[in-house]
Every structure is written in C-alpha cells, then in structure tokens.
C-alpha cells in the first residue's frame, strides 16, 4: 500500500514546458475560472514553487486534487499546511485539510467529470463512472480541502507590550 501512496506520474519534457507557459498565463489571469497558479514553499529549501492546478468547487467547498499522484507540490503542501492560489490579481491563501480516503470517491468522480479533457489520462476510470469505481484507487490520489487560513495571532502581529516596556526601561 505504501508504494501506491508514493507513486507519481512524472510529466514529460513537453508537459513541463507547457505547465510553465500555462502557469505564467494563469498567473496573469488568462485562463478559466477554475485555473489557478498554486504557490507553495519548498519543505527543505523554503523556495517558492508554482504549478497550474484545477480547483474543484464541489458542494460549496473547494478542493485540490493531484491526478499525477504524490507530486512535489503535494509533499510541500503537506509539510507547510497551506498554499496560495493566484489567478491574475487575485491572490488567496488557504489552509489545507487532507481528505481521508473514505471521503475521496465522490470528490474524485466530480473532479474527473468536470475536468475530463485535461485529467482523464491520469485516472484509470472513465468519466461518468459511479463513485464506487474509484474505490481501488483512492490512496493514489491526494485530495485536499481548501479552508480559510487561521487568523494571525495578535501576538505575532504586534510587539509584546511587556517586551516594549522592558526595552523602553533599558534606555
């Protein structure tokens, strides 16, 4: 089972170039409403990485699915617990909630049905299949619910009054 969790369908050279160009265009705001440029910090380097994604709006909730499996952005997102989505001038930060395998089937079905032209080659099930057809493959496809980020604690935004008093008293 661990092997399926770590599986990743590596993009071809053409797909890597296409993703860079398409990601650039989406970052400028050119693309459909569901196309976003996902930005996430590297778990080791701290560098900002970007990739184009399709955001699924399902039952009034937003989801990210990685149809290629455990991509680097997935590992980075799991490590940081948050991502930024950019579409033109709109930049929104989200906290992530990993969707358990037991809840993935209807989300994956809707994802495939909605974005079949671009993602069907990554899934072994045809669009229009019932949710039960996804059962053998649930562990292979990471799914995250996008949630509003938690508010920054007041202590992180302001200098502690005690620290200010101590510093002022030291003068």
Residue pairs with C-beta under 8 A, 6 or more apart in sequence:
1 139
4 139
4 140
5 70
5 139
5 140
6 70
7 69
7 70
7 140
8 68
8 69
8 70
8 71
9 68
9 69
9 122
10 68
11 19
11 68
19 51
19 52
22 31
22 35
22 52
23 37
23 50
23 51
23 52
25 31
26 35
26 36
26 37
26 52
26 86
26 87
27 37
27 50
27 86
27 87
27 88
28 88
29 87
29 88
29 89
29 90
30 88
31 52
31 87
33 87
34 54
34 55
34 56
34 57
34 114
34 115
35 52
35 53
35 54
35 87
36 52
36 53
36 54
36 55
36 85
36 86
36 87
37 50
37 51
37 52
37 53
37 85
37 86
37 87
38 50
38 51
38 52
38 53
38 64
38 73
38 83
38 84
38 85
39 48
39 49
39 50
39 83
39 84
39 85
39 86
40 48
40 49
40 73
40 76
40 77
40 80
40 82
40 83
40 84
41 47
41 48
41 49
41 76
41 80
42 48
42 49
42 76
43 75
43 76
43 79
43 80
49 72
49 73
49 76
50 86
51 71
51 73
53 64
53 85
54 65
54 111
54 114
54 115
54 118
54 119
55 62
55 63
55 64
55 85
55 146
56 62
56 63
56 64
56 65
56 107
56 110
56 111
56 114
56 115
58 106
58 107
58 110
58 111
61 145
61 146
62 94
62 145
62 146
63 99
63 107
63 111
63 143
63 144
63 145
63 146
64 77
64 83
64 96
64 143
64 144
64 146
65 107
65 108
65 111
65 141
65 142
65 143
65 144
66 73
66 74
66 141
66 142
67 111
67 119
67 122
67 123
67 141
68 122
69 140
69 141
69 142
70 142
74 142
77 83
77 96
77 144
78 96
78 98
78 142
81 95
81 96
82 93
82 94
82 95
82 96
82 149
83 93
83 94
83 96
83 146
84 91
84 92
84 93
84 94
85 91
85 92
85 94
85 146
86 92
93 149
94 146
94 147
94 148
94 149
95 146
95 147
95 148
95 149
95 150
96 144
96 145
96 146
96 147
97 144
97 145
97 147
98 142
98 143
98 144
99 107
99 143
99 144
99 145
101 138
101 139
104 134
104 138
104 141
104 143
105 131
105 132
105 134
105 135
105 138
106 131
107 143
108 123
108 131
108 134
108 137
108 138
108 141
108 143
109 129
109 130
109 131
109 133
109 134
111 119
112 119
112 120
112 123
112 125
112 127
112 129
113 127
113 128
116 127
120 126
120 127
123 137
123 141
124 137
125 133
125 134
125 137
